Amino acid sequence: MNHTVEDATVAGAVPPHGYTADKEAYLRRLKRIEGQVRGIARMVSEDSYCIDILTQVAAVNKALHAVSIGLLEEHIGHCVVSAAAESPEAGDAKVKEAADAIARLLR
């Protein structure tokens, strides 16, 4: 899921967001995660063993982390690179935005 501004430019037009080229893959992953979360709710409803539930929660967290990292890569490769090409100030603002997003992910 690594596409750059140059890839989009070669194809004809720069997409509005870095993840646009992989939107369907992200949606599939998120639908799978949604199903996992429903499964966890069902496990709680059925009084499943707590460690089994926690194992599934960990799997969802890992899957969401993978989506987050992918989106962050796309953001840096597309939005930050585009902004930096526009001006140093715009690039700095996008780098700050990415750093803030990373900080939120680490909390």
C-alpha positions as CSV (number, residue, x, y, z in Angstrom):
1,M,0.0,0.0,0.0
2,N,2.8,2.4,-0.8
3,H,1.9,4.9,-3.4
4,T,3.6,8.2,-3.9
5,V,2.5,11.4,-5.5
6,E,4.7,10.5,-8.5
7,D,2.7,7.2,-9.0
8,A,-0.5,9.2,-9.1
9,T,0.9,11.8,-11.4
10,V,2.1,9.1,-13.9
11,A,-1.5,7.7,-13.8
12,G,-2.8,11.1,-14.7
13,A,-4.0,12.9,-11.6
14,V,-3.1,13.3,-8.0
15,P,-5.7,11.6,-5.8
16,P,-7.2,13.7,-3.0
17,H,-5.8,11.4,-0.3
18,G,-2.8,9.1,-0.1
19,Y,-5.0,6.1,0.7
20,T,-7.3,6.6,-2.3
21,A,-5.6,4.1,-4.5
22,D,-6.0,1.5,-1.7
23,K,-9.4,2.5,-0.5
24,E,-11.0,-0.8,-1.2
25,A,-8.3,-2.7,0.6
26,Y,-8.7,-0.5,3.6
27,L,-12.5,-0.9,3.6
28,R,-12.1,-4.7,3.4
29,R,-9.7,-4.7,6.4
30,L,-12.1,-2.4,8.4
31,K,-15.1,-4.7,7.6
32,R,-13.1,-7.7,8.8
33,I,-12.2,-5.8,12.0
34,E,-15.8,-4.8,12.4
35,G,-16.7,-8.5,12.2
36,Q,-14.1,-9.3,14.8
37,V,-15.5,-6.7,17.2
38,R,-19.0,-8.1,16.8
39,G,-17.5,-11.5,17.6
40,I,-16.0,-10.1,20.8
41,A,-19.4,-8.7,21.8
42,R,-21.0,-12.1,21.1
43,M,-18.3,-13.8,23.3
44,V,-19.1,-11.4,26.2
45,S,-22.8,-12.0,25.7
46,E,-22.2,-15.8,25.8
47,D,-20.0,-15.5,28.9
48,S,-16.9,-16.8,27.1
49,Y,-13.6,-17.3,29.0
50,C,-12.0,-13.9,29.7
51,I,-8.6,-14.9,28.4
52,D,-10.2,-16.0,25.1
53,I,-11.9,-12.6,24.9
54,L,-8.7,-10.7,25.6
55,T,-7.0,-12.7,22.9
56,Q,-9.5,-11.5,20.4
57,V,-9.2,-7.9,21.7
58,A,-5.5,-8.1,21.1
59,A,-6.1,-9.3,17.6
60,V,-8.4,-6.4,16.9
61,N,-5.8,-4.0,18.3
62,K,-3.1,-5.4,16.1
63,A,-5.4,-5.2,13.0
64,L,-6.3,-1.6,13.8
65,H,-2.6,-0.8,14.4
66,A,-1.8,-2.2,10.9
67,V,-4.5,0.0,9.4
68,S,-3.1,3.0,11.3
69,I,0.4,2.4,10.2
70,G,-0.7,2.0,6.6
71,L,-2.7,5.3,6.7
72,L,0.2,7.1,8.3
73,E,2.5,5.8,5.5
74,E,0.1,7.0,2.9
75,H,-0.3,10.4,4.6
76,I,3.5,10.9,4.7
77,G,4.1,9.6,1.2
78,H,1.3,11.7,-0.3
79,C,0.1,14.6,1.9
80,V,3.4,15.5,3.5
81,V,5.4,15.1,0.3
82,S,2.9,17.2,-1.6
83,A,2.9,19.9,1.0
84,A,6.7,20.0,1.1
85,A,6.8,20.5,-2.6
86,E,4.4,23.4,-2.3
87,S,6.4,25.3,0.3
88,P,8.6,24.7,3.4
89,E,5.9,26.1,5.6
90,A,3.2,23.8,4.2
91,G,5.6,20.9,4.6
92,D,6.4,21.8,8.2
93,A,2.6,22.0,9.0
94,K,2.0,18.5,7.5
95,V,5.0,17.0,9.4
96,K,3.6,18.5,12.6
97,E,0.2,17.0,11.7
98,A,1.8,13.6,11.2
99,A,3.8,13.9,14.4
100,D,0.6,14.7,16.3
101,A,-1.2,11.7,14.8
102,I,1.7,9.5,15.8
103,A,1.5,10.9,19.3
104,R,-2.2,10.0,19.5
105,L,-1.5,6.5,18.3
106,L,1.1,6.0,21.0
107,R,-1.2,7.1,23.9
